[in-house]
Amino acid sequence: MSVTEKVSGEAAAGRRQKSRGANDAPMMQRVLLYVALGFVALLFVGPLYWLFSSALKEPSEIYSFPPNWLPSSAHLENFSEAWNAAPFANFFTNSLIVTASGALIKLVNATLTAYAFVFLRFPFKNLIFLVMLGALMVPNNVTLIVNYITVSNLGWVNTYLGLIIPSAGSIFGMFLLRQYMLTLPGDIVEAARVDGAGHMRIMWQVVLPMCKPMLVTVGIIAVVDMWNDFIWPLIVTNTVEMRTLPIGLLYLRTTEGYSNWGAIMAGTVMVALPMLILFLFAQRQIARGLTGGAVKG
């Protein structure tokens, strides 16, 4: 073998070794990434698994140590006990009415406000927008007393109006929709104006169809917010007939005397499951909405 051939062979071997090393680095990065993602997923999925598994256990299994991760048998009677121990049918009806009505009002309010900030001209528009964003920094608990006094003076205590109207505004939803509308092509809106379309027609036939992902995102955020609200329904209602599901869980714990945790877990599953199903079906729309221009200024 000549010297030239020997040098060429060593160079080729060096290139192959370097190529293998370059391919190993991305592989290790992917493995570490998957391990990290698996650990984070475990932090979120672990409590949910414990909740669902505990809903199928008898109380002695829940208190056992070391913990039993799998129930010995599916005690489905926990769900019927939870349903019968508290008026869950009434709680579900109230939550459905409050959530559906409140989320729809929030979505309409946020849509109209966002459209006005993007496509209308009026004095001090930017200042008003900044003031509204500043309201996001004020905790909701600060306004509880003022809202309750207002609702009480209007005679709305222990009514659906008292549960829904104080939460009718959604500044965060307005902000998301405004930022999304800013990314829409202006030529389409201008063409609609040239054709003689008014603001309502432009909003309904041009803007809203292009904002579908963000509308779904804002709507789901509003639904989850209304469904899970605890403090305000607890304050503004004073009878079991007007309580919502989060208050119903507290009622269930009081009724059960903190003893039958299987039934309490089953009640918690009944409250959490609708929102989990909603998120699973709409997660792609949420991702598209949140990444489709909501960060544009």
C-alpha positions as a Markdown table, in Angstrom:
| # | Residue | x | y | z |
|---|---|---|---|---|
| 1 | Met | 0.0 | 0.0 | 0.0 |
| 2 | Ser | 1.4 | 3.4 | -1.0 |
| 3 | Val | 1.7 | 6.3 | 1.4 |
| 4 | Thr | -1.0 | 8.2 | -0.5 |
| 5 | Glu | -3.5 | 5.3 | -0.2 |
| 6 | Lys | -2.7 | 5.0 | 3.5 |
| 7 | Val | -3.2 | 8.7 | 4.2 |
| 8 | Ser | -6.5 | 8.6 | 2.2 |
| 9 | Gly | -7.8 | 5.7 | 4.2 |
| 10 | Glu | -7.0 | 7.3 | 7.5 |
| 11 | Ala | -8.7 | 10.5 | 6.4 |
| 12 | Ala | -11.8 | 8.6 | 5.3 |
| 13 | Ala | -11.9 | 6.8 | 8.7 |
| 14 | Gly | -11.6 | 10.1 | 10.5 |
| 15 | Arg | -14.5 | 11.5 | 8.5 |
| 16 | Arg | -16.7 | 8.5 | 9.3 |
| 17 | Gln | -15.8 | 8.7 | 13.0 |
| 18 | Lys | -16.6 | 12.4 | 13.0 |
| 19 | Ser | -19.9 | 11.7 | 11.2 |
| 20 | Arg | -20.9 | 9.1 | 13.8 |
| 21 | Gly | -20.0 | 11.6 | 16.6 |
| 22 | Ala | -22.1 | 14.3 | 15.0 |
| 23 | Asn | -25.1 | 11.9 | 14.7 |
| 24 | Asp | -24.7 | 10.8 | 18.3 |
| 25 | Ala | -25.0 | 14.3 | 19.6 |
| 26 | Pro | -28.5 | 15.0 | 18.3 |
| 27 | Met | -29.6 | 11.5 | 19.4 |
| 28 | Met | -28.5 | 12.2 | 23.0 |
| 29 | Gln | -30.2 | 15.6 | 22.9 |
| 30 | Arg | -33.5 | 13.9 | 21.8 |
| 31 | Val | -33.2 | 11.3 | 24.5 |
| 32 | Leu | -32.6 | 14.0 | 27.2 |
| 33 | Leu | -35.5 | 16.0 | 25.8 |
| 34 | Tyr | -37.8 | 13.0 | 26.0 |
| 35 | Val | -36.7 | 12.2 | 29.5 |
| 36 | Ala | -37.4 | 15.8 | 30.6 |
| 37 | Leu | -40.8 | 15.9 | 28.9 |
| 38 | Gly | -41.7 | 12.5 | 30.4 |
| 39 | Phe | -40.8 | 13.8 | 33.9 |
| 40 | Val | -42.9 | 17.0 | 33.4 |
| 41 | Ala | -45.8 | 14.9 | 32.0 |
| 42 | Leu | -45.6 | 12.7 | 35.1 |
| 43 | Leu | -45.9 | 15.7 | 37.4 |
| 44 | Phe | -49.2 | 16.6 | 35.7 |
| 45 | Val | -50.6 | 13.1 | 34.9 |
| 46 | Gly | -49.7 | 11.6 | 38.3 |
| 47 | Pro | -52.2 | 13.6 | 40.4 |
| 48 | Leu | -54.9 | 13.1 | 37.7 |
| 49 | Tyr | -54.3 | 9.3 | 37.7 |
| 50 | Trp | -54.4 | 9.3 | 41.5 |
| 51 | Leu | -57.7 | 11.2 | 41.4 |
| 52 | Phe | -59.3 | 8.8 | 38.9 |
| 53 | Ser | -58.0 | 5.6 | 40.6 |
| 54 | Ser | -59.1 | 6.8 | 44.0 |
| 55 | Ala | -62.6 | 7.4 | 42.7 |
| 56 | Leu | -62.8 | 3.6 | 42.1 |
| 57 | Lys | -61.3 | 2.6 | 45.5 |
| 58 | Glu | -62.9 | 2.0 | 48.9 |
| 59 | Pro | -61.8 | 4.3 | 51.7 |
| 60 | Ser | -59.4 | 1.7 | 53.3 |
| 61 | Glu | -57.4 | 1.5 | 50.0 |
| 62 | Ile | -57.1 | 5.3 | 49.8 |
| 63 | Tyr | -55.5 | 5.4 | 53.3 |
| 64 | Ser | -53.3 | 2.4 | 52.8 |
| 65 | Phe | -49.5 | 2.7 | 53.0 |
| 66 | Pro | -47.6 | 2.0 | 50.8 |
| 67 | Pro | -50.2 | 3.4 | 48.5 |
| 68 | Asn | -52.2 | 1.1 | 46.1 |
| 69 | Trp | -51.8 | 2.5 | 42.6 |
| 70 | Leu | -54.4 | 0.2 | 41.2 |
| 71 | Pro | -57.8 | -0.4 | 42.9 |
| 72 | Ser | -58.5 | -4.0 | 43.9 |
| 73 | Ser | -61.9 | -3.7 | 42.2 |
| 74 | Ala | -63.8 | -0.9 | 40.5 |
| 75 | His | -66.2 | 0.5 | 43.1 |
| 76 | Leu | -68.5 | 2.3 | 40.7 |
| 77 | Glu | -70.9 | 2.8 | 43.5 |
| 78 | Asn | -68.8 | 5.8 | 44.6 |
| 79 | Phe | -70.3 | 7.8 | 41.8 |
| 80 | Ser | -73.8 | 6.9 | 42.7 |
| 81 | Glu | -73.1 | 7.7 | 46.4 |
| 82 | Ala | -71.6 | 11.1 | 45.4 |
| 83 | Trp | -74.6 | 11.8 | 43.2 |
| 84 | Asn | -77.1 | 11.0 | 45.9 |
| 85 | Ala | -75.2 | 12.5 | 48.8 |
| 86 | Ala | -75.6 | 16.0 | 47.3 |
| 87 | Pro | -78.0 | 17.4 | 44.7 |
| 88 | Phe | -75.6 | 17.0 | 41.8 |
| 89 | Ala | -78.3 | 17.2 | 39.2 |
| 90 | Asn | -79.1 | 20.7 | 40.4 |
| 91 | Phe | -75.5 | 21.7 | 40.6 |
| 92 | Phe | -74.9 | 20.5 | 37.1 |
| 93 | Thr | -77.9 | 22.4 | 35.8 |
| 94 | Asn | -76.7 | 25.6 | 37.5 |
| 95 | Ser | -73.2 | 25.2 | 36.2 |
| 96 | Leu | -74.3 | 24.5 | 32.6 |
| 97 | Ile | -76.6 | 27.6 | 32.6 |
| 98 | Val | -73.9 | 29.9 | 34.2 |
| 99 | Thr | -71.1 | 28.5 | 32.1 |
| 100 | Ala | -72.9 | 28.6 | 28.7 |
| 101 | Ser | -74.4 | 32.0 | 29.2 |
| 102 | Gly | -71.4 | 33.6 | 30.9 |
| 103 | Ala | -68.9 | 32.2 | 28.3 |
| 104 | Leu | -71.1 | 33.4 | 25.4 |
| 105 | Ile | -71.4 | 36.9 | 26.8 |
| 106 | Lys | -67.6 | 37.0 | 27.5 |
| 107 | Leu | -66.8 | 35.9 | 23.9 |
| 108 | Val | -69.2 | 38.4 | 22.3 |
| 109 | Asn | -68.0 | 41.2 | 24.6 |
| 110 | Ala | -64.3 | 40.4 | 23.8 |
| 111 | Thr | -65.0 | 40.1 | 20.1 |
| 112 | Leu | -66.8 | 43.5 | 19.8 |
| 113 | Thr | -64.2 | 45.2 | 21.9 |
| 114 | Ala | -61.2 | 43.8 | 20.0 |
| 115 | Tyr | -62.8 | 44.7 | 16.7 |
| 116 | Ala | -63.3 | 48.3 | 17.9 |
| 117 | Phe | -59.7 | 48.6 | 19.0 |
| 118 | Val | -58.4 | 47.3 | 15.7 |
| 119 | Phe | -60.7 | 48.7 | 13.0 |
| 120 | Leu | -62.4 | 51.8 | 14.5 |
| 121 | Arg | -61.0 | 55.2 | 15.1 |
| 122 | Phe | -62.0 | 57.1 | 18.3 |
| 123 | Pro | -60.2 | 59.5 | 20.7 |
| 124 | Phe | -57.7 | 58.1 | 23.2 |
| 125 | Lys | -57.9 | 54.6 | 21.8 |
| 126 | Asn | -54.4 | 53.6 | 22.8 |
| 127 | Leu | -54.8 | 55.1 | 26.2 |
| 128 | Ile | -58.0 | 53.3 | 26.9 |
| 129 | Phe | -56.4 | 50.0 | 25.7 |
| 130 | Leu | -53.5 | 50.5 | 28.1 |
| 131 | Val | -55.9 | 51.3 | 31.0 |
| 132 | Met | -57.8 | 48.1 | 30.3 |
| 133 | Leu | -54.6 | 46.1 | 30.2 |
| 134 | Gly | -53.7 | 47.6 | 33.5 |
| 135 | Ala | -56.9 | 46.1 | 34.9 |
| 136 | Leu | -55.4 | 42.7 | 34.3 |
| 137 | Met | -52.9 | 43.4 | 37.1 |
| 138 | Val | -55.7 | 43.9 | 39.7 |
| 139 | Pro | -56.6 | 40.7 | 41.4 |
| 140 | Asn | -60.2 | 39.7 | 41.2 |
| 141 | Asn | -60.5 | 39.4 | 44.9 |
| 142 | Val | -60.0 | 43.2 | 45.2 |
| 143 | Thr | -63.4 | 43.8 | 43.5 |
| 144 | Leu | -65.4 | 41.2 | 45.4 |
| 145 | Ile | -66.9 | 43.5 | 48.0 |
| 146 | Val | -67.7 | 46.2 | 45.4 |
| 147 | Asn | -69.3 | 43.7 | 43.1 |
| 148 | Tyr | -71.3 | 42.2 | 45.9 |
| 149 | Ile | -72.6 | 45.5 | 47.1 |
| 150 | Thr | -73.6 | 46.4 | 43.5 |
| 151 | Val | -75.3 | 43.0 | 42.9 |
| 152 | Ser | -77.1 | 43.3 | 46.3 |
| 153 | Asn | -78.4 | 46.8 | 45.5 |
| 154 | Leu | -79.7 | 45.5 | 42.2 |
| 155 | Gly | -81.5 | 42.6 | 43.9 |
| 156 | Trp | -79.4 | 40.0 | 42.1 |
| 157 | Val | -78.2 | 38.0 | 45.1 |
| 158 | Asn | -79.0 | 34.3 | 44.6 |
| 159 | Thr | -79.9 | 34.7 | 41.0 |
| 160 | Tyr | -78.4 | 33.7 | 37.6 |
| 161 | Leu | -77.9 | 37.4 | 36.8 |
| 162 | Gly | -75.8 | 37.8 | 39.9 |
| 163 | Leu | -73.7 | 34.8 | 38.9 |
| 164 | Ile | -73.2 | 35.8 | 35.3 |
| 165 | Ile | -73.2 | 39.6 | 34.8 |
| 166 | Pro | -70.2 | 40.6 | 37.1 |
| 167 | Ser | -68.0 | 38.2 | 35.0 |
| 168 | Ala | -69.3 | 39.4 | 31.6 |
| 169 | Gly | -66.0 | 41.2 | 30.7 |
| 170 | Ser | -62.9 | 39.4 | 29.5 |
| 171 | Ile | -59.9 | 41.7 | 29.1 |
| 172 | Phe | -57.6 | 38.8 | 28.5 |
| 173 | Gly | -59.8 | 37.5 | 25.8 |
| 174 | Met | -60.1 | 40.9 | 24.2 |
| 175 | Phe | -56.3 | 41.2 | 24.3 |
| 176 | Leu | -55.8 | 37.9 | 22.5 |
| 177 | Leu | -58.4 | 38.7 | 19.9 |
| 178 | Arg | -57.0 | 42.1 | 19.3 |
| 179 | Gln | -53.5 | 40.8 | 18.8 |
| 180 | Tyr | -54.8 | 38.2 | 16.4 |
| 181 | Met | -56.9 | 40.7 | 14.4 |
| 182 | Leu | -53.8 | 42.8 | 13.9 |
| 183 | Thr | -52.2 | 40.0 | 11.9 |
| 184 | Leu | -55.1 | 39.7 | 9.4 |
| 185 | Pro | -54.3 | 41.0 | 5.9 |
| 186 | Gly | -55.5 | 44.6 | 5.7 |
| 187 | Asp | -56.2 | 44.3 | 1.9 |
| 188 | Ile | -59.2 | 42.0 | 2.5 |
| 189 | Val | -60.8 | 44.4 | 4.9 |
| 190 | Glu | -60.2 | 47.4 | 2.6 |
| 191 | Ala | -61.7 | 45.5 | -0.3 |
| 192 | Ala | -64.8 | 44.8 | 1.7 |
| 193 | Arg | -65.0 | 48.5 | 2.6 |
| 194 | Val | -64.7 | 49.5 | -1.1 |
| 195 | Asp | -67.5 | 47.1 | -1.9 |
| 196 | Gly | -69.7 | 49.1 | 0.5 |
| 197 | Ala | -69.7 | 46.7 | 3.5 |
| 198 | Gly | -70.4 | 48.2 | 6.9 |
| 199 | His | -68.6 | 47.3 | 10.1 |
| 200 | Met | -71.1 | 44.6 | 11.1 |
| 201 | Arg | -70.8 | 42.9 | 7.8 |
| 202 | Ile | -67.0 | 43.1 | 7.7 |
| 203 | Met | -66.8 | 41.7 | 11.2 |
| 204 | Trp | -69.3 | 38.9 | 10.6 |
| 205 | Gln | -68.3 | 37.8 | 7.1 |
| 206 | Val | -64.6 | 38.8 | 6.8 |
| 207 | Val | -62.9 | 39.1 | 10.2 |
| 208 | Leu | -64.6 | 36.4 | 12.3 |
| 209 | Pro | -64.1 | 33.5 | 9.8 |
| 210 | Met | -60.4 | 34.3 | 9.8 |
| 211 | Cys | -60.3 | 34.5 | 13.6 |
| 212 | Lys | -61.8 | 31.0 | 14.1 |
| 213 | Pro | -58.8 | 29.5 | 16.0 |
| 214 | Met | -58.6 | 32.4 | 18.4 |
| 215 | Leu | -62.3 | 32.5 | 18.9 |
| 216 | Val | -62.2 | 28.9 | 19.9 |
| 217 | Thr | -59.3 | 29.6 | 22.3 |
| 218 | Val | -61.0 | 32.5 | 23.9 |
| 219 | Gly | -64.3 | 30.6 | 24.2 |
| 220 | Ile | -62.6 | 27.6 | 25.9 |
| 221 | Ile | -60.8 | 29.9 | 28.3 |
| 222 | Ala | -64.1 | 31.6 | 29.2 |
| 223 | Val | -65.8 | 28.2 | 29.6 |
| 224 | Val | -63.1 | 26.9 | 31.9 |
| 225 | Asp | -63.1 | 30.1 | 33.9 |
| 226 | Met | -66.8 | 30.1 | 34.5 |
| 227 | Trp | -67.0 | 26.3 | 35.1 |
| 228 | Asn | -64.3 | 26.4 | 37.8 |
| 229 | Asp | -65.2 | 29.7 | 39.5 |
| 230 | Phe | -65.5 | 29.1 | 43.3 |
| 231 | Ile | -65.2 | 32.3 | 45.2 |
| 232 | Trp | -67.9 | 34.4 | 43.5 |
| 233 | Pro | -70.7 | 31.8 | 43.4 |
| 234 | Leu | -69.9 | 31.0 | 47.1 |
| 235 | Ile | -70.5 | 34.7 | 48.0 |
| 236 | Val | -73.4 | 35.6 | 45.8 |
| 237 | Thr | -75.5 | 32.5 | 46.4 |
| 238 | Asn | -76.9 | 31.4 | 49.8 |
| 239 | Thr | -79.2 | 28.4 | 49.0 |
| 240 | Val | -78.4 | 24.9 | 47.8 |
| 241 | Glu | -80.7 | 25.4 | 44.8 |
| 242 | Met | -78.4 | 28.1 | 43.3 |
| 243 | Arg | -75.1 | 26.5 | 44.0 |
| 244 | Thr | -72.7 | 25.5 | 41.2 |
| 245 | Leu | -70.5 | 22.4 | 41.0 |
| 246 | Pro | -67.4 | 23.7 | 42.7 |
| 247 | Ile | -69.6 | 24.7 | 45.7 |
| 248 | Gly | -71.2 | 21.4 | 45.4 |
| 249 | Leu | -68.0 | 19.6 | 46.1 |
| 250 | Leu | -67.6 | 21.6 | 49.3 |
| 251 | Tyr | -71.2 | 20.6 | 50.2 |
| 252 | Leu | -70.4 | 17.0 | 49.4 |
| 253 | Arg | -67.4 | 17.0 | 51.7 |
| 254 | Thr | -69.5 | 18.5 | 54.5 |
| 255 | Thr | -72.3 | 16.0 | 53.9 |
| 256 | Glu | -69.9 | 13.0 | 53.9 |
| 257 | Gly | -68.1 | 14.3 | 57.0 |
| 258 | Tyr | -64.7 | 13.9 | 55.4 |
| 259 | Ser | -65.0 | 10.1 | 55.7 |
| 260 | Asn | -65.9 | 8.6 | 52.3 |
| 261 | Trp | -63.1 | 10.0 | 50.2 |
| 262 | Gly | -63.9 | 7.5 | 47.4 |
| 263 | Ala | -67.3 | 9.3 | 46.9 |
| 264 | Ile | -65.6 | 12.7 | 47.2 |
| 265 | Met | -63.0 | 11.7 | 44.6 |
| 266 | Ala | -65.8 | 10.4 | 42.4 |
| 267 | Gly | -67.6 | 13.8 | 42.7 |
| 268 | Thr | -64.4 | 15.6 | 41.8 |
| 269 | Val | -64.1 | 13.4 | 38.7 |
| 270 | Met | -67.6 | 14.3 | 37.6 |
| 271 | Val | -66.7 | 18.0 | 38.0 |
| 272 | Ala | -63.3 | 17.8 | 36.2 |
| 273 | Leu | -64.1 | 15.3 | 33.4 |
| 274 | Pro | -66.2 | 17.7 | 31.2 |
| 275 | Met | -63.3 | 20.2 | 31.0 |
| 276 | Leu | -60.8 | 17.5 | 30.4 |
| 277 | Ile | -62.8 | 16.2 | 27.5 |
| 278 | Leu | -63.3 | 19.7 | 26.1 |
| 279 | Phe | -59.6 | 20.3 | 26.2 |
| 280 | Leu | -58.7 | 17.0 | 24.5 |
| 281 | Phe | -61.1 | 17.7 | 21.6 |
| 282 | Ala | -60.0 | 21.4 | 21.2 |
| 283 | Gln | -56.3 | 21.3 | 22.0 |
| 284 | Arg | -55.2 | 21.7 | 18.3 |
| 285 | Gln | -57.5 | 24.8 | 17.9 |
| 286 | Ile | -56.1 | 26.2 | 21.2 |
| 287 | Ala | -52.5 | 25.7 | 20.0 |
| 288 | Arg | -53.3 | 27.3 | 16.6 |
| 289 | Gly | -55.0 | 30.3 | 18.3 |
| 290 | Leu | -52.2 | 31.0 | 20.8 |
| 291 | Thr | -49.4 | 30.6 | 18.2 |
| 292 | Gly | -51.2 | 32.3 | 15.3 |
| 293 | Gly | -50.3 | 35.9 | 16.0 |
| 294 | Ala | -51.3 | 36.6 | 19.6 |
| 295 | Val | -47.9 | 38.0 | 20.4 |
| 296 | Lys | -47.9 | 40.7 | 17.7 |
| 297 | Gly | -48.0 | 44.3 | 19.0 |
